[in-house]
């Protein structure tokens, strides 16, 4: 494994661990105590701080890509953007006729999952 990949894996794992810990602590605090609205907002937004570390790890790793890897990542990202964008857009019409609401919090994970699947497709395409 290349040094850049090892560094990414370490940074991503630490950031994801912090995210999970923060999420559990915030959820527990919000359930256990009755805070004023401003404190609830601050606590809820605290969950986004470790996500910034995840984004930093991803962007740092992306800087280590060669031209072919960048091309594959861009194509996979565009595929994910189109599929998730059109899927959520279309589902919005179904919500108008009674389908269950899709919480917006799921769009980012769907985008990442779809990008991962698209990366498998694109990698096979380029051999």
FIRO-59509 format. One record per atom (N, C-alpha, C, CB): residue number from 1; residue in three letters; chain; x, y negated, z. Coordinates in steps of 0.1 Angstrom, whole numbers. Each point is the difference from the previous one (the first is absolute). Glycine has a CB too. Layout:
// residues N
+-----+------+------+-------+-------+-------+
: pos : code : unit :     X :     Y :     Z :
+-----+------+------+-------+-------+-------+
: NUM :  ala :    A :     X :     Y :     Z :
...
+-----+------+------+-------+-------+-------+
END
This chain:
// residues 127
+-----+------+------+-------+-------+-------+
: pos : code : unit :     X :     Y :     Z :
+-----+------+------+-------+-------+-------+
:   1 :  unk :    A :     9 :    12 :     0 :
:   1 :  unk :    A :    -9 :   -12 :     0 :
:   1 :  unk :    A :     9 :   -12 :     0 :
:   1 :  unk :    A :   -19 :    12 :    12 :
:   2 :  unk :    A :    15 :   -22 :   -21 :
:   2 :  unk :    A :     8 :   -12 :     0 :
:   2 :  unk :    A :    -1 :    -8 :    13 :
:   2 :  unk :    A :    -4 :    -1 :   -25 :
:   3 :  unk :    A :    14 :    -8 :    27 :
:   3 :  unk :    A :     0 :    -8 :    12 :
:   3 :  unk :    A :   -12 :    -9 :     0 :
:   3 :  unk :    A :    25 :     0 :     0 :
:   4 :  unk :    A :   -29 :    -6 :   -11 :
:   4 :  unk :    A :   -12 :    -9 :    -1 :
:   4 :  unk :    A :   -13 :     8 :     5 :
:   4 :  unk :    A :    11 :   -14 :   -19 :
:   5 :  unk :    A :   -12 :    27 :    14 :
:   5 :  unk :    A :   -12 :     8 :     4 :
:   5 :  unk :    A :     1 :     3 :    15 :
:   5 :  unk :    A :    -1 :     9 :   -24 :
:   6 :  unk :    A :    12 :    -6 :    29 :
:   6 :  unk :    A :     2 :     3 :    14 :
:   6 :  unk :    A :    -4 :   -12 :     9 :
:   6 :  unk :    A :    18 :    17 :    -5 :
:   7 :  unk :    A :   -13 :   -29 :     1 :
:   7 :  unk :    A :    -3 :   -12 :     7 :
:   7 :  unk :    A :   -15 :    -3 :    -1 :
:   7 :  unk :    A :    23 :    -9 :    -5 :
:   8 :  unk :    A :   -29 :    11 :    -7 :
:   8 :  unk :    A :   -14 :    -2 :    -1 :
:   8 :  unk :    A :    -8 :     9 :     9 :
:   8 :  unk :    A :     3 :    -7 :   -24 :
:   9 :  unk :    A :     0 :    20 :    24 :
:   9 :  unk :    A :    -7 :     9 :     8 :
:   9 :  unk :    A :     1 :    -3 :    15 :
:   9 :  unk :    A :     5 :    17 :   -17 :
:  10 :  unk :    A :     7 :   -21 :    21 :
:  10 :  unk :    A :     2 :    -4 :    14 :
:  10 :  unk :    A :    -9 :   -12 :     3 :
:  10 :  unk :    A :    23 :     9 :     0 :
:  11 :  unk :    A :   -22 :   -20 :    -8 :
:  11 :  unk :    A :    -7 :   -12 :     3 :
:  11 :  unk :    A :   -15 :     2 :    -1 :
:  11 :  unk :    A :    19 :   -13 :    -9 :
:  12 :  unk :    A :   -23 :    20 :    -1 :
:  12 :  unk :    A :   -15 :     3 :    -2 :
:  12 :  unk :    A :    -5 :     8 :    12 :
:  12 :  unk :    A :     3 :     0 :   -25 :
:  13 :  unk :    A :     4 :    10 :    30 :
:  13 :  unk :    A :    -4 :     8 :    11 :
:  13 :  unk :    A :    -1 :    -8 :    13 :
:  13 :  unk :    A :    10 :    20 :   -11 :
:  14 :  unk :    A :    -1 :   -28 :    13 :
:  14 :  unk :    A :     0 :    -9 :    12 :
:  14 :  unk :    A :   -12 :    -9 :    -1 :
:  14 :  unk :    A :    25 :     1 :     2 :
:  15 :  unk :    A :   -27 :    -8 :   -13 :
:  15 :  unk :    A :   -11 :    -9 :    -2 :
:  15 :  unk :    A :   -13 :     7 :     1 :
:  15 :  unk :    A :    14 :   -14 :   -14 :
:  16 :  unk :    A :   -16 :    26 :     8 :
:  16 :  unk :    A :   -12 :     7 :     1 :
:  16 :  unk :    A :    -3 :     5 :    15 :
:  16 :  unk :    A :     3 :     7 :   -24 :
:  17 :  unk :    A :     8 :    -3 :    31 :
:  17 :  unk :    A :    -2 :     3 :    14 :
:  17 :  unk :    A :    -5 :   -12 :     8 :
:  17 :  unk :    A :    18 :    17 :    -3 :
:  18 :  unk :    A :   -12 :   -28 :     1 :
:  18 :  unk :    A :    -4 :   -13 :     6 :
:  18 :  unk :    A :   -15 :    -3 :    -3 :
:  18 :  unk :    A :    24 :    -8 :     0 :
:  19 :  unk :    A :   -27 :    10 :   -12 :
:  19 :  unk :    A :   -14 :    -2 :    -5 :
:  19 :  unk :    A :   -10 :     9 :     8 :
:  19 :  unk :    A :     8 :    -7 :   -23 :
:  20 :  unk :    A :    -5 :    19 :    23 :
:  20 :  unk :    A :    -9 :    10 :     7 :
:  20 :  unk :    A :    -1 :    -3 :    15 :
:  20 :  unk :    A :     7 :    17 :   -17 :
:  21 :  unk :    A :     5 :   -20 :    23 :
:  21 :  unk :    A :     0 :    -4 :    15 :
:  21 :  unk :    A :    -9 :   -12 :     2 :
:  21 :  unk :    A :    23 :    10 :     3 :
:  22 :  unk :    A :   -20 :   -21 :   -12 :
:  22 :  unk :    A :    -8 :   -12 :     2 :
:  22 :  unk :    A :   -15 :     2 :    -2 :
:  22 :  unk :    A :    20 :   -13 :    -9 :
:  23 :  unk :    A :   -23 :    21 :    -1 :
:  23 :  unk :    A :   -14 :     3 :    -3 :
:  23 :  unk :    A :    -7 :     7 :    12 :
:  23 :  unk :    A :     6 :     1 :   -25 :
:  24 :  unk :    A :     0 :     8 :    30 :
:  24 :  unk :    A :    -5 :     8 :    12 :
:  24 :  unk :    A :    -2 :   -10 :    12 :
:  24 :  unk :    A :    11 :    22 :    -9 :
:  25 :  unk :    A :     0 :   -29 :    12 :
:  25 :  unk :    A :    -1 :    -9 :    11 :
:  25 :  unk :    A :   -11 :   -11 :    -2 :
:  25 :  unk :    A :    25 :     4 :     4 :
:  26 :  unk :    A :   -26 :   -10 :   -15 :
:  26 :  unk :    A :   -10 :   -10 :    -3 :
:  26 :  unk :    A :   -14 :     6 :     1 :
:  26 :  unk :    A :    16 :   -13 :   -15 :
:  27 :  unk :    A :   -18 :    24 :     9 :
:  27 :  unk :    A :   -13 :     7 :     0 :
:  27 :  unk :    A :    -4 :     3 :    14 :
:  27 :  unk :    A :     4 :    10 :   -23 :
:  28 :  unk :    A :     6 :    -5 :    31 :
:  28 :  unk :    A :    -3 :     4 :    14 :
:  28 :  unk :    A :    -4 :   -13 :     8 :
:  28 :  unk :    A :    16 :    20 :    -1 :
:  29 :  unk :    A :    -8 :   -31 :    -1 :
:  29 :  unk :    A :    -2 :   -12 :     7 :
:  29 :  unk :    A :   -14 :    -6 :    -3 :
:  29 :  unk :    A :    25 :    -4 :     0 :
:  30 :  unk :    A :   -28 :     4 :   -13 :
:  30 :  unk :    A :   -13 :    -6 :    -4 :
:  30 :  unk :    A :   -12 :     8 :     5 :
:  30 :  unk :    A :    11 :    -8 :   -20 :
:  31 :  unk :    A :    -9 :    21 :    21 :
:  31 :  unk :    A :   -11 :     9 :     6 :
:  31 :  unk :    A :    -1 :    -2 :    15 :
:  31 :  unk :    A :     3 :    17 :   -19 :
:  32 :  unk :    A :     8 :   -17 :    25 :
:  32 :  unk :    A :     1 :     0 :    15 :
:  32 :  unk :    A :    -4 :   -13 :     7 :
:  32 :  unk :    A :    17 :    17 :    -3 :
:  33 :  unk :    A :   -14 :   -28 :    -3 :
:  33 :  unk :    A :    -2 :   -13 :     6 :
:  33 :  unk :    A :    -8 :    -9 :    -9 :
:  33 :  unk :    A :    21 :     2 :    13 :
:  34 :  unk :    A :   -28 :   -12 :    -6 :
:  34 :  unk :    A :    -8 :   -10 :    -8 :
:  34 :  unk :    A :     8 :   -13 :     0 :
:  34 :  unk :    A :   -22 :    11 :     7 :
:  35 :  unk :    A :    28 :   -13 :   -19 :
:  35 :  unk :    A :     8 :   -12 :    -2 :
:  35 :  unk :    A :    -8 :   -11 :    -6 :
:  35 :  unk :    A :    21 :    14 :    -2 :
:  36 :  unk :    A :   -17 :   -26 :     3 :
:  36 :  unk :    A :    -6 :   -11 :    -8 :
:  36 :  unk :    A :     3 :     2 :   -15 :
:  36 :  unk :    A :     3 :   -16 :    20 :
:  37 :  unk :    A :   -11 :    11 :   -28 :
:  37 :  unk :    A :     2 :     2 :   -15 :
:  37 :  unk :    A :    14 :    -4 :    -5 :
:  37 :  unk :    A :   -24 :    -5 :    -2 :
:  38 :  unk :    A :    30 :    -6 :     7 :
:  38 :  unk :    A :    13 :    -4 :    -5 :
:  38 :  unk :    A :    10 :    11 :     3 :
:  38 :  unk :    A :    -6 :   -24 :     3 :
:  39 :  unk :    A :     5 :    30 :     9 :
:  39 :  unk :    A :    10 :    11 :     4 :
:  39 :  unk :    A :    -3 :    12 :    -9 :
:  39 :  unk :    A :     1 :    -9 :    24 :
:  40 :  unk :    A :   -13 :    12 :   -27 :
:  40 :  unk :    A :    -3 :    12 :    -8 :
:  40 :  unk :    A :     5 :    -2 :   -14 :
:  40 :  unk :    A :   -21 :     4 :    13 :
:  41 :  unk :    A :    20 :   -17 :   -18 :
:  41 :  unk :    A :     6 :    -3 :   -14 :
:  41 :  unk :    A :    15 :     2 :     0 :
:  41 :  unk :    A :   -19 :   -16 :    -4 :
:  42 :  unk :    A :    26 :    11 :    15 :
:  42 :  unk :    A :    14 :     1 :     1 :
:  42 :  unk :    A :     4 :    15 :     0 :
:  42 :  unk :    A :     2 :   -23 :    12 :
:  43 :  unk :    A :    -9 :    30 :    -3 :
:  43 :  unk :    A :     4 :    15 :     1 :
:  43 :  unk :    A :    -3 :     7 :   -13 :
:  43 :  unk :    A :    -6 :    -1 :    24 :
:  44 :  unk :    A :    -5 :    -2 :   -31 :
:  44 :  unk :    A :    -2 :     7 :   -13 :
:  44 :  unk :    A :    10 :    -3 :   -10 :
:  44 :  unk :    A :   -24 :    -1 :     5 :
:  45 :  unk :    A :    28 :   -12 :    -5 :
:  45 :  unk :    A :    11 :    -4 :   -10 :
:  45 :  unk :    A :    14 :     5 :     4 :
:  45 :  unk :    A :   -14 :   -20 :    -5 :
:  46 :  unk :    A :    16 :    24 :    17 :
:  46 :  unk :    A :    13 :     5 :     4 :
:  46 :  unk :    A :     3 :    13 :    -7 :
:  46 :  unk :    A :    -3 :   -10 :    23 :
:  47 :  unk :    A :    -8 :    17 :   -27 :
:  47 :  unk :    A :     2 :    13 :    -8 :
:  47 :  unk :    A :     7 :    -3 :   -14 :
:  47 :  unk :    A :   -20 :    10 :    12 :
:  48 :  unk :    A :    19 :   -22 :   -16 :
:  48 :  unk :    A :     6 :    -3 :   -14 :
:  48 :  unk :    A :    15 :    -3 :     1 :
:  48 :  unk :    A :   -22 :   -10 :    -6 :
:  49 :  unk :    A :    27 :     7 :    18 :
:  49 :  unk :    A :    14 :    -3 :     1 :
:  49 :  unk :    A :     9 :    12 :    -4 :
:  49 :  unk :    A :    -6 :   -16 :    19 :
:  50 :  unk :    A :     3 :    28 :   -14 :
:  50 :  unk :    A :     8 :    11 :    -5 :
:  50 :  unk :    A :    -1 :     3 :   -15 :
:  50 :  unk :    A :    -2 :    10 :    23 :
:  51 :  unk :    A :   -10 :   -13 :   -28 :
:  51 :  unk :    A :    -2 :     1 :   -15 :
:  51 :  unk :    A :    10 :    -8 :    -7 :
:  51 :  unk :    A :   -25 :     5 :     4 :
:  52 :  unk :    A :    28 :   -17 :     1 :
:  52 :  unk :    A :    10 :    -9 :    -6 :
:  52 :  unk :    A :    14 :     7 :    -1 :
:  52 :  unk :    A :   -13 :   -20 :     8 :
:  53 :  unk :    A :    16 :    28 :     2 :
:  53 :  unk :    A :    12 :     7 :     0 :
:  53 :  unk :    A :     0 :    12 :   -10 :
:  53 :  unk :    A :     3 :    -6 :    24 :
:  54 :  unk :    A :   -15 :    12 :   -26 :
:  54 :  unk :    A :    -1 :    10 :   -10 :
:  54 :  unk :    A :     2 :    -6 :   -14 :
:  54 :  unk :    A :   -16 :    13 :    15 :
:  55 :  unk :    A :    10 :   -25 :   -17 :
:  55 :  unk :    A :     1 :    -7 :   -13 :
:  55 :  unk :    A :    15 :    -3 :    -2 :
:  55 :  unk :    A :   -23 :    -9 :     2 :
:  56 :  unk :    A :    30 :     4 :     8 :
:  56 :  unk :    A :    14 :    -3 :    -1 :
:  56 :  unk :    A :     8 :    12 :    -4 :
:  56 :  unk :    A :    -3 :   -18 :    17 :
:  57 :  unk :    A :     0 :    29 :   -11 :
:  57 :  unk :    A :     7 :    13 :    -3 :
:  57 :  unk :    A :    -2 :     4 :   -15 :
:  57 :  unk :    A :    -2 :     7 :    24 :
:  58 :  unk :    A :   -10 :    -8 :   -28 :
:  58 :  unk :    A :    -4 :     3 :   -14 :
:  58 :  unk :    A :     7 :    -9 :   -10 :
:  58 :  unk :    A :   -22 :     9 :     8 :
:  59 :  unk :    A :    22 :   -22 :    -6 :
:  59 :  unk :    A :     6 :   -10 :    -9 :
:  59 :  unk :    A :    15 :     2 :     0 :
:  59 :  unk :    A :   -19 :   -16 :     4 :
:  60 :  unk :    A :    25 :    18 :     8 :
:  60 :  unk :    A :    15 :     2 :     0 :
:  60 :  unk :    A :     4 :    13 :    -8 :
:  60 :  unk :    A :     0 :   -11 :    23 :
:  61 :  unk :    A :    -8 :    21 :   -21 :
:  61 :  unk :    A :     3 :    13 :    -8 :
:  61 :  unk :    A :    -2 :    -3 :   -15 :
:  61 :  unk :    A :    -8 :    14 :    20 :
:  62 :  unk :    A :    -2 :   -21 :   -23 :
:  62 :  unk :    A :    -2 :    -3 :   -15 :
:  62 :  unk :    A :    11 :    -7 :    -6 :
:  62 :  unk :    A :   -24 :    -1 :     5 :
:  63 :  unk :    A :    31 :    -7 :     2 :
:  63 :  unk :    A :    12 :    -7 :    -5 :
:  63 :  unk :    A :    11 :     9 :    -4 :
:  63 :  unk :    A :    -6 :   -19 :    14 :
:  64 :  unk :    A :     6 :    31 :    -9 :
:  64 :  unk :    A :    11 :    10 :    -3 :
:  64 :  unk :    A :    -3 :     8 :   -13 :
:  64 :  unk :    A :     5 :     2 :    24 :
:  65 :  unk :    A :   -17 :    -4 :   -30 :
:  65 :  unk :    A :    -4 :     8 :   -11 :
:  65 :  unk :    A :     8 :    -4 :   -13 :
:  65 :  unk :    A :   -23 :     3 :    10 :
:  66 :  unk :    A :    25 :     7 :   -18 :
:  66 :  unk :    A :     6 :    -3 :   -13 :
:  66 :  unk :    A :   -11 :    -3 :   -10 :
:  66 :  unk :    A :    19 :    16 :     4 :
:  67 :  unk :    A :   -16 :   -19 :   -17 :
:  67 :  unk :    A :   -10 :    -5 :    -9 :
:  67 :  unk :    A :   -11 :    10 :    -3 :
:  67 :  unk :    A :    18 :   -13 :   -10 :
:  68 :  unk :    A :   -15 :    26 :     9 :
:  68 :  unk :    A :   -10 :    10 :    -3 :
:  68 :  unk :    A :    -9 :     1 :    12 :
:  68 :  unk :    A :    16 :    12 :   -15 :
:  69 :  unk :    A :   -10 :   -11 :    27 :
:  69 :  unk :    A :    -9 :     1 :    12 :
:  69 :  unk :    A :    -9 :   -12 :     2 :
:  69 :  unk :    A :    18 :    13 :    11 :
:  70 :  unk :    A :   -13 :   -25 :   -14 :
:  70 :  unk :    A :    -8 :   -12 :     0 :
:  70 :  unk :    A :   -12 :     1 :   -10 :
:  70 :  unk :    A :    20 :   -13 :     8 :
:  71 :  unk :    A :   -17 :    18 :   -20 :
:  71 :  unk :    A :   -10 :     1 :   -10 :
:  71 :  unk :    A :   -11 :    10 :     4 :
:  71 :  unk :    A :    17 :    -5 :   -18 :
:  72 :  unk :    A :   -13 :    16 :    24 :
:  72 :  unk :    A :    -9 :    10 :     5 :
:  72 :  unk :    A :    -9 :    -5 :    11 :
:  72 :  unk :    A :    16 :    18 :    -7 :
:  73 :  unk :    A :    -9 :   -25 :    16 :
:  73 :  unk :    A :    -8 :    -6 :    12 :
:  73 :  unk :    A :   -10 :   -10 :    -5 :
:  73 :  unk :    A :    20 :     4 :    15 :
:  74 :  unk :    A :   -16 :   -12 :   -25 :
:  74 :  unk :    A :    -9 :   -11 :    -5 :
:  74 :  unk :    A :   -12 :     7 :    -7 :
:  74 :  unk :    A :    20 :   -16 :    -3 :
:  75 :  unk :    A :   -17 :    26 :    -5 :
:  75 :  unk :    A :   -11 :     7 :    -7 :
:  75 :  unk :    A :   -10 :     6 :    10 :
:  75 :  unk :    A :    15 :     4 :   -20 :
:  76 :  unk :    A :    -9 :     3 :    30 :
:  76 :  unk :    A :    -8 :     7 :    10 :
:  76 :  unk :    A :    -8 :   -11 :     8 :
:  76 :  unk :    A :    16 :    19 :     2 :
:  77 :  unk :    A :   -10 :   -30 :     1 :
:  77 :  unk :    A :    -7 :   -10 :     8 :
:  77 :  unk :    A :   -11 :    -6 :    -8 :
:  77 :  unk :    A :    21 :    -5 :    12 :
:  78 :  unk :    A :   -19 :     3 :   -25 :
:  78 :  unk :    A :   -11 :    -6 :    -9 :
:  78 :  unk :    A :   -11 :    10 :    -1 :
:  78 :  unk :    A :    17 :   -13 :   -13 :
:  79 :  unk :    A :   -14 :    26 :    12 :
:  79 :  unk :    A :   -11 :    10 :    -1 :
:  79 :  unk :    A :    -8 :     0 :    13 :
:  79 :  unk :    A :    14 :    14 :   -15 :
:  80 :  unk :    A :    -7 :   -15 :    27 :
:  80 :  unk :    A :    -7 :     0 :    12 :
:  80 :  unk :    A :    -9 :   -13 :     1 :
:  80 :  unk :    A :    19 :    13 :    11 :
:  81 :  unk :    A :   -13 :   -24 :   -15 :
:  81 :  unk :    A :    -7 :   -13 :     1 :
:  81 :  unk :    A :   -13 :     1 :    -8 :
:  81 :  unk :    A :    22 :   -12 :     2 :
:  82 :  unk :    A :   -21 :    17 :   -14 :
:  82 :  unk :    A :   -12 :     1 :    -9 :
:  82 :  unk :    A :   -10 :    10 :     6 :
:  82 :  unk :    A :    14 :    -5 :   -20 :
:  83 :  unk :    A :   -10 :    17 :    24 :
:  83 :  unk :    A :    -9 :    10 :     5 :
:  83 :  unk :    A :    -7 :    -5 :    13 :
:  83 :  unk :    A :    14 :    18 :   -10 :
:  84 :  unk :    A :    -6 :   -23 :    19 :
:  84 :  unk :    A :    -6 :    -4 :    13 :
:  84 :  unk :    A :    -8 :   -13 :    -2 :
:  84 :  unk :    A :    19 :    11 :    13 :
:  85 :  unk :    A :   -14 :   -20 :   -21 :
:  85 :  unk :    A :    -8 :   -12 :    -3 :
:  85 :  unk :    A :   -13 :     3 :    -6 :
:  85 :  unk :    A :    22 :   -12 :    -2 :
:  86 :  unk :    A :   -22 :    19 :    -9 :
:  86 :  unk :    A :   -12 :     3 :    -7 :
:  86 :  unk :    A :    -9 :     9 :     9 :
:  86 :  unk :    A :    12 :    -2 :   -22 :
:  87 :  unk :    A :    -6 :    12 :    29 :
:  87 :  unk :    A :    -8 :     8 :     9 :
:  87 :  unk :    A :    -8 :    -7 :    10 :
:  87 :  unk :    A :    16 :    18 :    -4 :
:  88 :  unk :    A :    -9 :   -27 :    11 :
:  88 :  unk :    A :    -6 :    -8 :    11 :
:  88 :  unk :    A :   -10 :   -10 :    -6 :
:  88 :  unk :    A :    20 :     3 :    15 :
:  89 :  unk :    A :   -17 :    -9 :   -26 :
:  89 :  unk :    A :    -9 :    -9 :    -7 :
:  89 :  unk :    A :   -13 :     7 :    -4 :
:  89 :  unk :    A :    20 :   -13 :    -9 :
:  90 :  unk :    A :   -18 :    25 :     3 :
:  90 :  unk :    A :   -12 :     7 :    -4 :
:  90 :  unk :    A :    -8 :     5 :    12 :
:  90 :  unk :    A :    12 :     7 :   -21 :
:  91 :  unk :    A :    -5 :    -2 :    31 :
:  91 :  unk :    A :    -7 :     4 :    12 :
:  91 :  unk :    A :    -8 :   -11 :     7 :
:  91 :  unk :    A :    18 :    17 :     4 :
:  92 :  unk :    A :   -14 :   -29 :    -6 :
:  92 :  unk :    A :    -7 :   -12 :     5 :
:  92 :  unk :    A :   -14 :    -1 :    -6 :
:  92 :  unk :    A :    21 :   -12 :     3 :
:  93 :  unk :    A :   -23 :    16 :   -16 :
:  93 :  unk :    A :   -13 :     0 :    -6 :
:  93 :  unk :    A :    -8 :    11 :     7 :
:  93 :  unk :    A :     9 :    -9 :   -22 :
:  94 :  unk :    A :    -3 :    21 :    25 :
:  94 :  unk :    A :    -8 :    10 :     6 :
:  94 :  unk :    A :    -4 :    -3 :    14 :
:  94 :  unk :    A :    13 :    16 :   -13 :
:  95 :  unk :    A :    -5 :   -24 :    20 :
:  95 :  unk :    A :    -4 :    -5 :    13 :
:  95 :  unk :    A :   -13 :    -8 :     0 :
:  95 :  unk :    A :    24 :    -1 :     7 :
:  96 :  unk :    A :   -26 :    -6 :   -18 :
:  96 :  unk :    A :   -12 :    -9 :    -2 :
:  96 :  unk :    A :   -13 :     8 :    -1 :
:  96 :  unk :    A :    15 :   -16 :   -11 :
:  97 :  unk :    A :   -13 :    29 :     8 :
:  97 :  unk :    A :   -12 :     9 :    -1 :
:  97 :  unk :    A :    -1 :    10 :    11 :
:  97 :  unk :    A :     1 :    -2 :   -25 :
:  98 :  unk :    A :     7 :    -1 :    36 :
:  98 :  unk :    A :    -2 :     8 :    12 :
:  98 :  unk :    A :    11 :    10 :     4 :
:  98 :  unk :    A :   -23 :    -2 :    -5 :
:  99 :  unk :    A :    33 :     3 :    -4 :
:  99 :  unk :    A :    12 :     8 :     4 :
:  99 :  unk :    A :     6 :    -6 :    13 :
:  99 :  unk :    A :     4 :     7 :   -25 :
: 100 :  unk :    A :     3 :     2 :    33 :
: 100 :  unk :    A :     6 :    -5 :    12 :
: 100 :  unk :    A :    11 :   -10 :    -3 :
: 100 :  unk :    A :    -4 :    22 :    11 :
: 101 :  unk :    A :     6 :   -32 :    -2 :
: 101 :  unk :    A :    10 :   -10 :    -2 :
: 101 :  unk :    A :    14 :     6 :     1 :
: 101 :  unk :    A :   -16 :   -18 :     9 :
: 102 :  unk :    A :    25 :    13 :   -17 :
: 102 :  unk :    A :    14 :     5 :     1 :
: 102 :  unk :    A :     7 :   -11 :     8 :
: 102 :  unk :    A :    -1 :    13 :   -22 :
: 103 :  unk :    A :     6 :   -10 :    34 :
: 103 :  unk :    A :     8 :   -10 :     7 :
: 103 :  unk :    A :    12 :    -4 :    -7 :
: 103 :  unk :    A :    -9 :    10 :    21 :
: 104 :  unk :    A :    12 :   -22 :   -22 :
: 104 :  unk :    A :    11 :    -6 :    -7 :
: 104 :  unk :    A :    14 :     5 :     5 :
: 104 :  unk :    A :   -14 :   -20 :    -5 :
: 105 :  unk :    A :    14 :    25 :    17 :
: 105 :  unk :    A :    13 :     5 :     6 :
: 105 :  unk :    A :     5 :    12 :    -8 :
: 105 :  unk :    A :    -7 :    -9 :    22 :
: 106 :  unk :    A :    -1 :    16 :   -29 :
: 106 :  unk :    A :     4 :    12 :    -8 :
: 106 :  unk :    A :     6 :    -3 :   -13 :
: 106 :  unk :    A :   -18 :    12 :    12 :
: 107 :  unk :    A :    17 :   -24 :   -17 :
: 107 :  unk :    A :     5 :    -3 :   -14 :
: 107 :  unk :    A :    15 :     1 :    -1 :
: 107 :  unk :    A :   -20 :   -15 :    -3 :
: 108 :  unk :    A :    27 :    10 :    13 :
: 108 :  unk :    A :    15 :     0 :     0 :
: 108 :  unk :    A :     5 :    15 :     0 :
: 108 :  unk :    A :     1 :   -23 :    12 :
: 109 :  unk :    A :    -6 :    31 :    -2 :
: 109 :  unk :    A :     4 :    14 :    -1 :
: 109 :  unk :    A :    -4 :     7 :   -13 :
: 109 :  unk :    A :    -2 :     1 :    25 :
: 110 :  unk :    A :    -9 :    -4 :   -31 :
: 110 :  unk :    A :    -4 :     6 :   -12 :
: 110 :  unk :    A :    10 :    -4 :   -11 :
: 110 :  unk :    A :   -24 :     0 :     7 :
: 111 :  unk :    A :    28 :   -13 :    -7 :
: 111 :  unk :    A :     9 :    -5 :   -10 :
: 111 :  unk :    A :    14 :     8 :     1 :
: 111 :  unk :    A :   -11 :   -23 :     1 :
: 112 :  unk :    A :    16 :    25 :    12 :
: 112 :  unk :    A :    12 :     7 :     2 :
: 112 :  unk :    A :    -1 :    14 :    -5 :
: 112 :  unk :    A :     5 :   -15 :    19 :
: 113 :  unk :    A :   -16 :    22 :   -15 :
: 113 :  unk :    A :    -2 :    14 :    -3 :
: 113 :  unk :    A :    -1 :     2 :   -15 :
: 113 :  unk :    A :   -12 :     4 :    21 :
: 114 :  unk :    A :     5 :   -13 :   -28 :
: 114 :  unk :    A :    -2 :     1 :   -14 :
: 114 :  unk :    A :    13 :    -3 :    -7 :
: 114 :  unk :    A :   -23 :    -7 :     2 :
: 115 :  unk :    A :    31 :    -2 :     3 :
: 115 :  unk :    A :    13 :    -3 :    -6 :
: 115 :  unk :    A :    10 :    12 :     1 :
: 115 :  unk :    A :    -3 :   -24 :     6 :
: 116 :  unk :    A :     2 :    31 :     6 :
: 116 :  unk :    A :     8 :    12 :     1 :
: 116 :  unk :    A :    -4 :    11 :   -10 :
: 116 :  unk :    A :     2 :    -5 :    24 :
: 117 :  unk :    A :   -15 :     7 :   -26 :
: 117 :  unk :    A :    -5 :    10 :   -10 :
: 117 :  unk :    A :     4 :    -5 :   -14 :
: 117 :  unk :    A :   -19 :     6 :    15 :
: 118 :  unk :    A :    18 :   -19 :   -18 :
: 118 :  unk :    A :     4 :    -5 :   -13 :
: 118 :  unk :    A :    15 :     2 :    -2 :
: 118 :  unk :    A :   -19 :   -16 :     1 :
: 119 :  unk :    A :    27 :    15 :    10 :
: 119 :  unk :    A :    14 :     2 :    -2 :
: 119 :  unk :    A :     3 :    14 :    -4 :
: 119 :  unk :    A :     4 :   -18 :    18 :
: 120 :  unk :    A :   -11 :    28 :   -12 :
: 120 :  unk :    A :     2 :    14 :    -4 :
: 120 :  unk :    A :    -3 :     1 :   -15 :
: 120 :  unk :    A :    -6 :     8 :    23 :
: 121 :  unk :    A :    -5 :   -14 :   -28 :
: 121 :  unk :    A :    -3 :     1 :   -14 :
: 121 :  unk :    A :    11 :    -7 :    -9 :
: 121 :  unk :    A :   -25 :     0 :     6 :
: 122 :  unk :    A :    29 :   -12 :    -2 :
: 122 :  unk :    A :     9 :    -8 :    -8 :
: 122 :  unk :    A :    14 :     7 :     0 :
: 122 :  unk :    A :   -12 :   -21 :     6 :
: 123 :  unk :    A :    16 :    27 :     5 :
: 123 :  unk :    A :    13 :     7 :     1 :
: 123 :  unk :    A :     0 :    12 :   -10 :
: 123 :  unk :    A :     3 :    -8 :    24 :
: 124 :  unk :    A :   -14 :    15 :   -24 :
: 124 :  unk :    A :    -1 :    12 :    -9 :
: 124 :  unk :    A :     0 :    -5 :   -15 :
: 124 :  unk :    A :   -13 :    13 :    18 :
: 125 :  unk :    A :     7 :   -24 :   -20 :
: 125 :  unk :    A :    -1 :    -6 :   -14 :
: 125 :  unk :    A :    14 :    -3 :    -5 :
: 125 :  unk :    A :   -23 :    -9 :     5 :
: 126 :  unk :    A :    32 :     3 :     4 :
: 126 :  unk :    A :    13 :    -4 :    -4 :
: 126 :  unk :    A :    10 :    12 :     1 :
: 126 :  unk :    A :    -5 :   -24 :     8 :
: 127 :  unk :    A :     0 :    35 :    -3 :
: 127 :  unk :    A :     9 :    12 :     1 :
: 127 :  unk :    A :     9 :     0 :    11 :
: 127 :  unk :    A :    -2 :     1 :   -23 :
+-----+------+------+-------+-------+-------+
END
